[in-house]
């Protein structure tokens, strides 16, 4: 299990609870699969899990998975693994931050229901493109070599 960590929203400190073992297993799987798929890409870089990402002057978040553009350092894909005891920060507060930032991709990974909500940024904000579960495959044209079956992502040890 990891340690508690903090994020800052408009200067206000949010203390986040330590992620549990299942959360960390899912996070590790996402990172491993994404790292392999990014091997050939030079336009983006992957940060370590829960790296601090500056959104504005006084808003800093720690996505479970963050991909930044190489040229600008701008966040273009964020993945949040939702914790049942601390879900409001991810599903409400941070989702709103990502929408205001107009992040091109957001994955809301929900171990409570073993599904992934895939959002795309648009001129109208985040648009829910699909909800994946079971044998469906999480993939994205921005990551051409990335694929993971949802059941595999959520599989127990």
C-alpha positions in Angstrom: 0.0 0.0 0.0 1.2 3.5 -0.8 1.3 6.6 1.4 -1.3 9.3 1.7 -0.6 12.2 -0.7 -1.8 15.7 -1.3 -3.2 17.7 -4.2 -4.0 21.4 -4.4 -7.2 22.9 -6.0 -7.1 26.6 -6.3 -4.6 26.7 -3.4 -6.8 24.5 -1.1 -5.0 21.3 0.1 -6.8 18.0 -0.5 -5.3 15.1 1.5 -5.9 11.9 -0.4 -6.1 8.5 1.3 -3.4 5.9 0.6 -4.4 3.7 -2.4 -5.1 0.1 -1.6 -3.4 -3.0 -3.1 -6.0 -3.5 -5.8 -5.7 0.2 -6.8 -2.0 -0.1 -7.1 -2.2 -3.4 -9.1 -4.5 -1.7 -11.6 -2.2 1.4 -11.7 0.8 -0.8 -12.4 -0.9 -2.6 -15.2 -1.9 0.6 -16.9 1.6 2.1 -16.6 3.2 -1.1 -17.9 0.9 -1.3 -20.9 1.2 2.4 -21.7 5.0 2.4 -21.3 5.3 -0.4 -23.8 2.9 1.3 -26.3 4.8 4.6 -26.0 8.2 3.0 -26.9 8.1 4.4 -30.4 6.3 7.7 -29.6 8.4 10.8 -29.3 5.6 13.3 -29.1 4.6 12.4 -25.5 6.1 11.2 -22.3 4.7 9.2 -19.4 5.1 10.3 -15.8 5.5 8.0 -12.8 2.3 7.2 -10.9 0.8 10.1 -9.1 3.4 12.6 -10.3 2.5 16.2 -9.5 1.0 18.0 -12.5 0.6 21.7 -12.5 -2.8 22.7 -14.0 -2.8 26.4 -13.0 -0.8 28.7 -10.7 -2.3 27.1 -7.6 -3.9 23.9 -8.8 -1.8 20.7 -8.8 -3.1 17.2 -9.2 -1.6 13.8 -9.2 -3.3 11.5 -11.8 -2.8 7.8 -11.4 -1.5 7.9 -15.0 -0.4 11.1 -16.8 0.8 11.5 -20.4 2.2 14.9 -21.3 3.0 16.3 -24.8 6.8 16.5 -25.3 6.6 19.9 -27.0 4.5 21.8 -24.5 4.5 19.6 -21.3 0.7 19.8 -21.5 -1.4 17.0 -20.0 -3.1 15.1 -22.9 -4.2 11.9 -21.1 -5.1 11.5 -17.5 -6.3 8.3 -15.9 -7.9 8.3 -12.4 -8.5 5.0 -10.6 -11.5 5.7 -8.3 -11.3 4.7 -4.7 -14.6 3.9 -3.1 -13.7 5.7 0.2 -12.4 8.8 -1.6 -14.3 9.0 -4.9 -15.6 12.6 -4.9 -12.1 14.0 -5.5 -11.8 12.0 -8.7 -15.3 11.8 -10.0 -16.4 15.4 -9.3 -13.5 17.8 -8.4 -10.7 16.5 -10.7 -13.1 15.6 -13.5 -14.2 19.3 -13.5 -10.5 20.4 -13.5 -9.7 18.2 -16.5 -12.8 19.5 -18.3 -11.8 23.1 -17.7 -8.2 22.3 -18.9 -9.8 20.6 -22.0 -7.6 17.6 -21.6 -7.9 15.5 -24.8 -8.4 12.2 -23.0 -9.6 11.1 -19.6 -10.0 7.6 -18.4 -12.1 7.1 -15.2 -11.1 3.6 -14.1 -13.7 2.3 -11.6 -12.7 -0.9 -9.6 -16.1 -0.7 -7.8 -17.9 -1.8 -11.0 -14.9 -3.1 -13.1 -15.4 -0.6 -15.8 -13.7 2.3 -17.5 -15.3 5.5 -18.7 -13.5 7.0 -21.7 -13.9 10.8 -22.2 -12.6 12.9 -25.1 -12.1 16.6 -24.9 -14.1 18.8 -27.2 -15.0 22.4 -27.7 -18.0 21.7 -25.4 -15.9 20.0 -22.7 -15.5 16.4 -21.9 -17.7 14.0 -23.8 -18.3 10.5 -22.6 -17.4 8.3 -25.6 -17.9 4.9 -24.1 -18.1 2.8 -21.0 -16.1 -0.4 -21.2 -16.5 -3.6 -19.2 -15.9 -7.3 -19.4 -14.1 -8.5 -22.6 -14.2 -5.1 -24.2 -10.8 -3.5 -25.0 -9.5 -0.1 -23.8 -7.6 1.4 -26.7 -7.1 4.8 -28.3 -6.0 6.1 -31.7 -3.6 8.5 -29.9 -1.8 5.4 -28.5 -1.7 3.1 -31.5 0.0 0.2 -29.8 -2.0 0.4 -26.5 -4.7 -2.2 -25.8 -5.9 -3.9 -22.7 -8.9 -6.1 -22.1 -11.0 -4.7 -19.2 -11.2 -8.1 -17.5 -7.4 -8.3 -17.5 -7.1 -4.8 -16.2 -9.3 -5.6 -13.2 -8.2 -9.3 -12.6 -7.4 -10.2 -9.1 -3.8 -11.4 -8.3 
